[in-house]
Amino acid sequence: MNDFCDFLAGKTDRLVRDLEKQMATASESLDFERAARLRDDIGALRTALEKQSVVFGDGTDADVVAFAHDELEVAVQVFHVRGGVFVANAAG
């Protein structure tokens, strides 16, 4: 959940570094299929970042609530936007 929130906030440097480390480890372990999947994930993440543009130019203040559930679990995510900028989140 934290990685998702970081992604939405544009804080992806750590996520990309972690994926690159996992890819290097997989390659060193000769697990080339996993390394290739991680390489593809990194590419997809970078592509998504290039296309992602959320702009609240009018200084929007908002709280956005998301819910997800299945038979066993429920998740709630609250995104806080202040002055047009994603500032914090709370998960439950």
Residue pairs with C-beta under 8 A, 6 or more apart in sequence:
1 75
1 77
1 91
3 15
4 77
5 77
5 79
5 89
5 91
6 12
6 14
6 15
7 15
7 45
7 48
8 54
8 79
8 86
9 86
10 49
10 52
12 45
12 49
15 45
16 42
16 45
16 46
19 38
19 41
19 42
19 45
20 38
20 42
22 34
22 38
23 35
23 38
23 39
23 42
24 35
26 32
26 34
26 35
26 38
27 35
54 86
55 84
56 62
56 81
56 84
56 85
57 84
58 84
59 83
59 84
60 81
60 83
60 84
61 81
61 82
61 83
62 80
62 81
63 78
63 79
63 80
63 81
64 78
64 79
64 81
65 76
65 77
65 78
65 79
66 76
66 77
66 78
66 79
67 74
67 75
67 76
67 77
68 74
68 75
69 75
75 91
75 92
76 91
76 92
77 89
77 90
77 91
78 89
78 90
78 91
78 92
79 86
79 89
80 86
80 87
80 88
80 89
80 90
81 87
